[in-house]
């Protein structure tokens, strides 16, 4: 059985009454779910306000039924809230703070972690950056992540929750992935977010800008982006794991992927790049085939072929072989806003988190959240 370090138990008491509560989907479309806890699990039927208590045991199987949700021999309506008083609830073996909501629709289960913003950040930071990094870089990430959360509340309102636990929102690993350094970074910046002209800033972050952050108009076509997102040159950069990357894609793979996206083309002959943004990223990818050439915005091309393959649009060169194209590039991510590896370098040079954030978001102010 996992022993929760005393540090994290104390932290759970400190943030027991976090006033800002959010909902994060951790599972969707599930046929069944296992829940467990070392202490009692309290269940509240959210339609009938009927309460039940499940004594400590290894696990309980949660199943959808035509009449609602079934846990052991208990039948609830289509939505039930679960919480424990002394420990975290485990969902399929993973621990989560605060409470869990399970809903049922059309025979499938959605599991939502109902949690305070600060507690949620405890499980976000270790998945976004290394807890071994300099403390000021961790604090900078905490402020950026907190700002992102509050700016994007309700993004998935139509589905019944605020955010999800994947890269679509921020990667969230629950209580099991929490680490002391990242938790201290959250506590050390508690409530701090970025504002611009009195409103929450629209913040973005990525792994490595490779020397220059990008203007969002070249990534998503954002018209008139705010001044703090127009891109900055990184004066000091060490090499990162993403300073140089290479990806090979066969002409056959290129043709098949583009046809699936609705492009009409025959046999691919070669691939080329065209134009560069002020940050040094490629504007367009041109695919030459027997039926002519196709021009594709570089960010769209990157999305089609996978952001883990084409790590960024900062492509130095493309080499064409008989069988396919080899892409040589730098950096990882869309390049907009906060560069995590760049912040790491700046922190190691002695910059504090406030100076780092002023650099990546010029003109934005760090303030306590109004929420």
C-alpha positions as CSV (number, residue, x, y, z in Angstrom):
1,X,0.0,0.0,0.0
2,X,1.3,3.4,-0.9
3,X,2.4,5.6,2.1
4,X,1.6,9.3,1.6
5,X,4.6,11.4,2.8
6,X,3.8,13.6,5.8
7,X,4.6,16.7,3.7
8,X,1.7,16.0,1.3
9,X,-0.7,15.2,4.2
10,X,0.1,18.6,5.7
11,X,-0.4,20.3,2.4
12,X,-3.8,18.6,2.0
13,X,-4.9,20.2,5.2
14,X,-3.6,23.7,4.2
15,X,-5.6,23.6,1.0
16,X,-8.7,21.8,2.4
17,X,-10.8,25.0,1.8
18,X,-9.4,26.2,-1.5
19,X,-12.1,28.8,-2.5
20,X,-11.6,28.3,-6.3
21,X,-13.0,24.9,-7.3
22,X,-12.6,23.5,-10.8
23,X,-13.7,20.3,-12.5
24,X,-11.2,18.1,-14.5
25,X,-12.2,15.1,-16.5
26,X,-9.8,12.2,-15.8
27,X,-11.7,9.5,-17.6
28,X,-14.4,9.5,-20.3
29,X,-16.3,6.9,-22.2
30,X,-15.5,4.2,-19.6
31,X,-17.4,0.9,-19.4
32,X,-16.4,0.5,-15.7
33,X,-14.3,2.1,-13.0
34,X,-12.6,0.9,-9.8
35,X,-12.6,3.1,-6.8
36,X,-10.8,2.5,-3.5
37,X,-9.6,4.3,-0.4
38,X,-7.8,3.5,2.9
39,X,-10.6,5.2,4.7
40,X,-14.4,5.4,4.3
41,X,-15.8,6.6,1.0
42,X,-18.8,8.9,1.3
43,X,-21.2,8.9,-1.7
44,X,-23.9,11.5,-2.4
45,X,-26.5,11.0,-5.1
46,X,-26.5,14.4,-6.8
47,X,-30.1,14.1,-7.9
48,X,-31.7,12.8,-4.8
49,X,-29.2,14.1,-2.2
50,X,-29.2,10.5,-0.7
51,X,-26.0,9.6,1.2
52,X,-24.2,6.3,1.4
53,X,-21.0,5.2,3.1
54,X,-18.7,2.5,1.8
55,X,-16.3,1.0,4.4
56,X,-12.6,0.7,3.7
57,X,-11.7,-2.2,1.4
58,X,-9.6,-3.0,-1.6
59,X,-11.9,-1.6,-4.3
60,X,-15.4,-1.1,-5.5
61,X,-16.5,-1.6,-9.1
62,X,-18.6,1.2,-10.6
63,X,-20.8,0.2,-13.4
64,X,-23.4,2.0,-15.6
65,X,-26.9,0.6,-15.6
66,X,-30.1,1.5,-17.4
67,X,-31.3,3.2,-14.2
68,X,-28.1,5.1,-13.3
69,X,-24.8,4.1,-11.6
70,X,-24.3,1.0,-9.7
71,X,-21.7,0.7,-6.9
72,X,-21.6,-2.7,-5.2
73,X,-25.3,-3.3,-4.3
74,X,-26.2,0.4,-4.3
75,X,-28.0,2.1,-7.2
76,X,-27.5,5.8,-7.7
77,X,-29.0,8.2,-10.3
78,X,-26.9,9.3,-13.3
79,X,-24.5,11.4,-11.1
80,X,-22.8,10.6,-7.8
81,X,-20.1,12.5,-5.8
82,X,-17.5,10.6,-3.8
83,X,-15.2,11.9,-1.2
84,X,-13.1,10.8,1.8
85,X,-12.3,12.6,5.0
86,X,-8.8,11.3,5.8
87,X,-7.2,10.1,2.5
88,X,-7.3,10.4,-1.2
89,X,-9.8,8.4,-3.3
90,X,-8.1,6.2,-5.9
91,X,-9.6,5.8,-9.4
92,X,-8.3,2.7,-11.2
93,X,-5.4,2.8,-8.8
94,X,-4.5,6.5,-9.2
95,X,-5.0,8.8,-6.2
96,X,-6.8,12.2,-6.5
97,X,-7.4,15.0,-4.0
98,X,-10.7,16.4,-2.9
99,X,-13.8,14.8,-4.5
100,X,-14.7,12.6,-7.5
101,X,-17.8,12.9,-9.6
102,X,-19.0,10.0,-11.7
103,X,-21.7,10.5,-14.3
104,X,-23.4,8.1,-16.6
105,X,-24.7,8.8,-20.1
106,X,-25.8,6.2,-22.7
107,X,-24.1,3.4,-20.8
108,X,-20.7,5.1,-20.5
109,X,-19.0,6.6,-17.5
110,X,-17.2,10.0,-17.1
111,X,-15.0,10.5,-14.1
112,X,-14.3,14.1,-13.0
113,X,-12.0,15.3,-10.3
114,X,-13.6,18.2,-8.4
115,X,-10.6,20.0,-6.9
116,X,-9.2,23.3,-5.8
117,X,-6.9,25.2,-8.3
118,X,-3.9,24.9,-6.0
119,X,-4.3,21.2,-5.4
120,X,-4.8,20.7,-9.1
121,X,-1.5,22.5,-9.8
122,X,0.3,20.1,-7.4
123,X,-0.5,17.3,-10.0
124,X,0.2,19.4,-13.1
125,X,3.6,20.9,-12.5
126,X,5.5,17.5,-12.2
127,X,4.0,16.5,-15.5
128,X,4.9,19.7,-17.3
129,X,8.4,20.3,-16.0
130,X,11.1,18.4,-14.1
131,X,10.8,18.8,-10.3
132,X,14.7,18.8,-10.3
133,X,14.8,22.1,-12.2
134,X,15.8,25.4,-10.5
135,X,13.1,26.6,-8.1
136,X,12.5,29.9,-9.9
137,X,11.8,28.1,-13.1
138,X,9.2,25.9,-11.3
139,X,7.6,29.0,-9.8
140,X,7.4,30.7,-13.2
141,X,5.6,27.6,-14.5
142,X,3.2,27.6,-11.6
143,X,2.1,31.2,-12.4
144,X,1.7,30.4,-16.1
145,X,-0.2,27.2,-15.4
146,X,-2.5,28.9,-12.9
147,X,-3.2,31.7,-15.3
148,X,-4.0,29.2,-18.0
149,X,-6.4,27.4,-15.8
150,X,-8.4,30.5,-14.8
151,X,-8.5,31.8,-18.3
152,X,-9.8,28.6,-19.7
153,X,-12.5,27.7,-17.0
154,X,-15.6,26.3,-18.7
155,X,-13.8,25.4,-21.9
156,X,-15.6,22.1,-21.9
157,X,-18.8,23.3,-20.2
158,X,-20.9,21.5,-22.8
159,X,-19.4,18.2,-21.6
160,X,-19.9,18.9,-18.0
161,X,-16.4,20.0,-16.8
162,X,-13.9,22.8,-17.1
163,X,-10.7,21.1,-18.2
164,X,-9.4,17.7,-19.2
165,X,-6.3,15.9,-17.9
166,X,-4.4,15.6,-21.2
167,X,-2.3,18.0,-23.3
168,X,-5.5,19.5,-24.7
169,X,-5.6,21.4,-21.4
170,X,-2.6,20.6,-19.2
171,X,-1.1,17.2,-18.4
172,X,-2.5,16.2,-15.0
173,X,-1.3,13.2,-13.0
174,X,-3.3,13.5,-9.8
175,X,-1.8,13.1,-6.3
176,X,0.5,10.2,-7.1
177,X,2.8,12.3,-9.3
178,X,3.2,15.2,-6.8
179,X,6.7,16.1,-5.8
180,X,7.9,18.3,-2.9
181,X,9.8,20.9,-5.1
182,X,6.9,21.5,-7.5
183,X,4.4,21.6,-4.6
184,X,6.5,24.2,-2.8
185,X,6.6,26.2,-6.1
186,X,2.8,26.2,-6.2
187,X,2.6,27.3,-2.5
188,X,5.3,29.9,-3.0
189,X,3.2,31.6,-5.7
190,X,-0.2,30.8,-4.3
191,X,-2.9,32.7,-6.1
192,X,-0.5,34.6,-8.4
193,X,-1.5,35.0,-12.1
194,X,-0.7,37.2,-15.0
195,X,-2.8,40.2,-15.9
196,X,-2.7,42.5,-18.9
197,X,-4.6,45.8,-18.8
198,X,-6.8,44.6,-15.9
199,X,-7.7,41.3,-17.5
200,X,-6.3,37.8,-17.2
201,X,-3.6,37.3,-19.8
202,X,-4.0,34.7,-22.5
203,X,-0.9,32.6,-21.8
204,X,0.6,29.7,-23.8
205,X,3.6,27.6,-23.1
206,X,5.7,25.0,-24.8
207,X,8.9,23.0,-24.3
208,X,11.6,24.8,-26.2
209,X,11.5,28.0,-28.4
210,X,15.0,27.3,-29.7
211,X,16.1,30.9,-29.5
212,X,13.0,33.0,-30.3
213,X,9.3,32.7,-29.3
214,X,6.6,33.0,-31.9
215,X,3.8,35.4,-32.7
216,X,0.5,33.5,-32.6
217,X,-0.7,35.0,-35.9
218,X,1.9,32.7,-37.6
219,X,0.6,29.7,-35.7
220,X,-3.1,30.0,-35.4
221,X,-3.8,33.0,-37.5
222,X,-4.7,35.1,-34.5
223,X,-5.6,38.6,-35.6
224,X,-4.0,41.5,-33.6
225,X,-2.4,39.4,-30.9
226,X,-1.6,41.3,-27.6
227,X,1.8,42.9,-27.4
228,X,3.0,40.4,-24.7
229,X,2.6,37.5,-27.2
230,X,4.4,38.9,-30.2
231,X,7.6,37.0,-29.6
232,X,10.9,37.7,-27.9
233,X,14.5,36.7,-28.7
234,X,16.2,34.5,-26.1
235,X,19.6,36.1,-25.6
236,X,21.0,33.2,-23.6
237,X,20.4,29.6,-24.6
238,X,22.1,26.4,-23.7
239,X,21.5,23.2,-25.7
240,X,18.4,21.3,-24.7
241,X,17.3,17.7,-25.7
242,X,15.3,19.4,-28.5
243,X,18.0,21.8,-29.9
244,X,18.4,19.5,-32.9
245,X,16.0,16.9,-34.1
246,X,15.5,14.8,-37.2
247,X,12.4,13.1,-38.6
248,X,12.0,10.9,-41.7
249,X,8.6,10.5,-43.4
250,X,8.2,8.4,-46.5
251,X,6.4,9.9,-49.6
252,X,3.8,7.1,-49.3
253,X,3.1,8.1,-45.7
254,X,2.8,11.8,-46.7
255,X,0.4,10.9,-49.6
256,X,-1.8,8.7,-47.4
257,X,-2.0,11.2,-44.5
258,X,-2.9,14.1,-46.8
259,X,-5.5,12.2,-48.7
260,X,-7.2,11.4,-45.4
261,X,-7.3,15.1,-44.7
262,X,-9.1,15.7,-48.0
263,X,-6.1,16.7,-50.2
264,X,-6.2,15.4,-53.7
265,X,-2.8,14.3,-54.9
266,X,-1.1,11.4,-56.6
267,X,2.4,10.1,-56.1
268,X,4.6,12.4,-53.9
269,X,7.9,13.4,-55.5
270,X,9.4,15.8,-53.1
271,X,8.8,18.2,-50.2
272,X,10.1,21.8,-49.7
273,X,9.7,24.7,-47.3
274,X,8.9,28.3,-48.2
275,X,9.1,31.5,-46.2
276,X,10.1,32.3,-42.7
277,X,8.5,34.2,-39.9
278,X,10.6,36.8,-37.9
279,X,11.3,34.1,-35.3
280,X,12.9,31.9,-37.9
281,X,10.0,29.4,-38.3
282,X,8.9,28.1,-41.7
283,X,5.7,29.5,-43.0
284,X,4.7,26.9,-45.5
285,X,5.4,23.3,-46.6
286,X,5.1,22.6,-50.3
287,X,4.3,19.0,-51.4
288,X,5.1,18.2,-55.0
289,X,3.3,15.3,-56.6
290,X,2.4,13.9,-60.0
291,X,-0.8,16.0,-59.9
292,X,0.9,19.3,-59.0
293,X,1.9,21.0,-55.8
294,X,0.1,21.7,-52.6
295,X,0.9,24.5,-50.2
296,X,0.2,23.7,-46.6
297,X,0.7,26.1,-43.6
298,X,3.5,24.7,-41.6
299,X,1.6,24.4,-38.3
300,X,-1.2,22.5,-40.0
301,X,1.4,20.2,-41.6
302,X,3.0,19.6,-38.2
303,X,-0.4,18.7,-36.7
304,X,-1.2,16.3,-39.6
305,X,2.0,14.4,-39.2
306,X,2.2,14.5,-35.4
307,X,3.7,17.1,-33.0
308,X,6.1,14.4,-31.7
309,X,7.4,13.8,-35.2
310,X,7.6,17.3,-36.5
311,X,8.5,18.8,-33.1
312,X,8.3,22.4,-34.2
313,X,8.0,24.5,-37.4
314,X,11.6,25.8,-36.8
315,X,12.8,23.5,-39.6
316,X,16.3,24.2,-40.7
317,X,16.2,22.1,-43.9
318,X,14.4,19.3,-45.7
319,X,16.4,16.7,-47.5
320,X,14.6,14.6,-50.2
321,X,15.6,11.0,-50.8
322,X,14.3,8.5,-53.2
323,X,11.8,7.2,-50.7
324,X,10.9,10.2,-48.6
325,X,11.8,13.5,-46.9
326,X,14.0,14.1,-43.9
327,X,13.1,17.1,-41.7
328,X,15.8,18.7,-39.6
329,X,14.6,21.1,-37.0
330,X,15.1,22.8,-33.6
331,X,12.8,23.3,-30.6
332,X,9.6,21.6,-29.5
333,X,6.1,23.1,-29.5
334,X,4.2,25.9,-31.1
335,X,6.7,28.4,-29.8
336,X,4.2,30.9,-28.4
337,X,4.6,32.5,-25.0
338,X,6.6,30.7,-22.2
339,X,9.5,28.4,-23.2
340,X,10.0,25.9,-20.4
341,X,13.6,25.1,-21.3
342,X,14.3,28.7,-21.8
343,X,13.0,29.5,-18.4
344,X,15.2,26.8,-17.0
345,X,18.3,28.4,-18.5
346,X,17.3,31.9,-17.2
347,X,16.7,30.5,-13.7
348,X,20.2,28.9,-13.7
349,X,21.6,32.3,-14.6
350,X,20.1,33.7,-11.5
351,X,16.9,35.2,-12.8
352,X,13.9,35.0,-10.4
353,X,10.5,33.9,-11.5
354,X,9.1,37.4,-11.8
355,X,11.9,38.5,-14.1
356,X,11.5,35.4,-16.2
357,X,7.8,36.0,-16.7
358,X,8.4,39.7,-17.5
359,X,10.8,38.5,-20.2
360,X,8.4,36.0,-21.9
361,X,5.2,38.1,-21.4
362,X,6.5,41.8,-21.7
363,X,3.9,44.2,-20.3
364,X,1.9,41.6,-18.3
365,X,1.7,42.0,-14.5
366,X,1.8,39.4,-11.8
367,X,-1.1,39.9,-9.4
368,X,-3.2,37.8,-7.0
369,X,-6.2,36.2,-8.7
370,X,-9.4,38.1,-8.3
371,X,-11.3,34.8,-8.3
